[in-house]
């Protein structure tokens, strides 16, 4: 596979980035296992003190989510403090994303369609191999798009017409250049943000207003990211 360049805004020292739309010391999420056998999603999530209810499939009280990173972890049944942002923290695999890793619009497209029950090729049946296979495929593509693993590590290749490839080609053909109403939950094991956990995806309709809470501030030098895709 060749290279695909992902355009990223330059960040200036002192610039306010990653707008947190709810206070991290109040908003919490708890995850339970659901479908999938990759070590990632689908997970089922319940929330507390969120400004707007996340979009879910309606199968249970809460919403379904997928991992953004691969080498960070969560424990089921644990209450995590969260910030609702547009980027992962320390995402993109070792050395790839730096302190912040903006969400790829292709990931946002796939998750948006999944959360609304409209992702082409996804088996939404509540039980059975099809749902597990779909969950595994979507998680693998998300990890690929977020530079967490290569296609080879995920067991597929671009153009092989696997379910992973079908999801990827769908996103390439139809995703816009922005992330719409999809956001990332930056998750922490404590309100002081000393115990970083696996970031998760979430979708809101409408998007919570940034003015509802203080902005997270992160001072960075101007940085551009060029993403290398390895098959």
C-alpha positions in Angstrom: 0.0 0.0 0.0 1.2 3.5 -0.6 1.0 6.6 1.6 -2.1 8.5 2.5 -1.6 12.0 4.0 -3.9 13.2 6.6 -4.1 17.0 6.8 -3.8 18.3 10.3 -4.1 21.9 11.5 -0.9 23.4 12.8 -1.1 24.0 16.5 0.4 27.1 18.0 1.8 27.4 21.5 -0.9 28.7 23.8 -3.7 27.9 21.4 -6.9 26.5 23.0 -7.4 23.1 21.6 -9.4 20.0 22.4 -12.5 21.8 23.7 -14.0 19.9 26.5 -17.7 20.2 26.4 -18.3 19.0 29.9 -16.4 19.1 33.2 -14.0 16.1 33.5 -14.5 15.9 37.3 -18.3 15.3 36.8 -18.9 13.4 33.6 -18.3 9.6 33.9 -18.7 6.5 31.8 -18.8 2.8 32.7 -18.1 0.1 30.1 -19.3 -3.5 29.8 -18.2 -6.0 27.2 -20.6 -6.7 24.3 -19.7 -8.1 20.8 -16.3 -8.6 19.4 -13.2 -10.7 20.2 -10.4 -8.3 19.3 -9.9 -6.9 22.8 -11.8 -3.8 21.6 -15.4 -3.0 20.8 -18.3 -3.3 20.6 -18.5 -2.1 24.2 -21.7 -1.0 26.0 -21.4 2.2 27.9 -23.5 4.0 30.5 -22.9 7.6 31.5 -23.5 10.0 34.3 -23.5 13.9 34.1 -23.2 14.1 30.4 -24.7 17.4 28.9 -26.4 15.5 26.1 -27.3 11.8 25.8 -25.1 10.0 23.3 -26.6 8.3 20.3 -27.1 4.5 20.8 -28.8 1.6 19.0 -31.5 1.5 21.7 -30.7 -2.1 22.7 -30.0 -1.1 26.3 -29.8 2.1 28.4 -26.7 3.7 27.1 -24.7 3.6 23.8 -22.3 1.3 22.0 -18.7 2.3 21.5 -15.3 1.3 20.0 -11.7 1.8 21.1 -9.6 4.6 19.5 -6.3 3.3 20.7 -5.1 -0.3 20.8 -2.4 -0.3 23.5 -4.3 1.3 26.3 -6.8 -0.5 28.4 -10.0 -0.3 30.5 -11.7 -2.6 33.1 -15.3 -3.5 32.8 -17.5 -2.1 35.5 -15.1 0.6 36.4 -16.3 4.3 36.6 -14.0 6.5 34.4 -13.9 10.3 34.4 -14.0 11.7 30.9 -13.5 14.8 28.8 -15.4 15.0 25.5 -12.9 16.1 22.9 -12.0 15.9 19.2 -8.7 14.0 19.6 -7.2 11.1 21.4 -4.4 11.5 23.9 -1.1 9.7 23.0 -2.9 8.0 20.1 -1.6 6.8 16.8 0.7 4.0 18.1 4.2 4.5 19.5 5.6 7.9 18.4 2.9 8.4 15.7 0.4 10.8 17.3 2.3 12.7 19.9 0.5 14.3 22.8 -2.8 14.6 20.8 -4.1 12.7 17.8 -7.1 14.3 16.0 -9.9 11.9 15.1 -9.8 10.8 11.4 -12.9 11.9 9.5 -13.1 8.3 8.0 -13.3 6.9 11.5 -16.0 9.5 12.3 -18.0 8.5 9.2 -17.9 4.8 10.0 -18.8 5.3 13.7 -21.6 7.8 12.9 -23.2 5.3 10.6 -22.7 2.4 13.0 -24.3 4.4 15.9 -27.3 5.2 13.8 -27.7 1.6 12.7 -27.0 2.4 9.1 -23.5 1.1 8.5 -23.6 -0.9 5.2 -22.6 -4.5 5.8 -22.8 -4.4 9.6 -24.9 -7.2 11.0 -26.9 -5.6 13.8 -28.6 -8.9 15.0 -28.5 -9.0 18.8 -26.9 -12.5 18.8 -24.8 -14.7 16.5 -21.5 -14.8 14.7 -22.5 -12.1 12.3 -22.6 -9.4 15.0 -19.2 -10.5 16.4 -17.7 -10.6 12.9 -19.0 -7.1 12.2 -17.7 -5.7 15.5 -14.3 -7.2 14.9 -14.1 -5.8 11.4 -15.1 -2.3 12.4 -12.7 -2.2 15.3 -9.8 -3.4 13.0 -10.6 -0.6 10.5 -10.8 2.0 13.2 -7.4 0.9 14.6 -6.0 1.1 11.1 -7.4 4.6 10.4 -6.1 5.8 13.7 -2.6 4.4 13.1 -2.8 1.8 15.8 -2.1 -1.2 13.6 -1.4 -2.1 10.0 -3.8 -4.0 7.8 -1.4 -7.0 8.0 -1.7 -6.9 11.8 -5.4 -6.8 11.4 -5.5 -9.8 9.1 -6.8 -8.0 5.9 -5.5 -6.0 3.0 -6.8 -3.1 1.0 -8.7 -4.4 -2.0 -9.2 -7.9 -0.7 -13.0 -7.4 -0.4 -13.1 -8.5 3.2 -15.6 -6.9 5.5 -12.8 -4.7 6.8 -12.0 -3.6 3.2 -15.7 -3.0 2.5 -15.9 -0.7 5.5 -12.7 1.1 4.5 -13.8 1.6 0.9 -17.2 2.9 2.0 -15.4 5.5 4.2 -13.0 6.5 1.4 -15.9 7.0 -1.0 -18.4 8.8 1.3 -16.7 10.4 4.2 -16.6 14.2 4.4 -13.6 16.2 5.5 -14.8 16.8 9.1 -15.9 14.6 12.0 -19.4 15.9 12.3 -21.0 15.1 15.6 -18.6 12.2 16.6 -16.3 12.9 19.5 -13.7 11.1 21.5 -14.1 10.3 25.2 -10.7 10.9 26.9 -11.0 8.5 29.8 -9.2 8.6 33.2 -9.3 6.4 36.2 -9.4 9.4 38.5 -10.7 13.0 38.5 -7.1 14.3 38.8 -6.2 12.7 35.4 -3.2 10.7 36.6 -4.5 7.3 35.4 -5.0 7.4 31.7 -7.3 4.8 30.2 -8.4 3.7 26.7 -10.2 6.5 24.7 -13.6 5.6 23.2 -15.9 6.9 20.5 -19.2 8.7 21.1 -21.7 10.6 18.9 -24.1 13.4 20.0 -27.1 14.9 18.3 -27.1 17.7 18.9 -23.4 18.4 19.8 -23.1 19.8 23.3 -22.2 23.5 23.3 -18.6 24.2 24.2 -19.8 27.1 26.3 -21.3 24.6 28.8 -17.9 24.2 30.5 -14.4 25.4 30.5 -12.0 24.6 27.6 -9.1 22.2 28.0 -5.9 24.1 27.4 -2.9 22.4 25.8 0.1 24.5 24.7 2.0 22.9 21.8 4.5 24.1 19.2 3.3 24.1 15.6 3.1 20.5 14.5 1.9 18.7 11.4 1.3 15.0 11.2 1.9 12.9 8.1 0.3 9.5 8.5 2.1 6.5 7.0 -0.3 3.6 6.0 1.5 0.3 5.9 -0.3 -2.7 4.5 
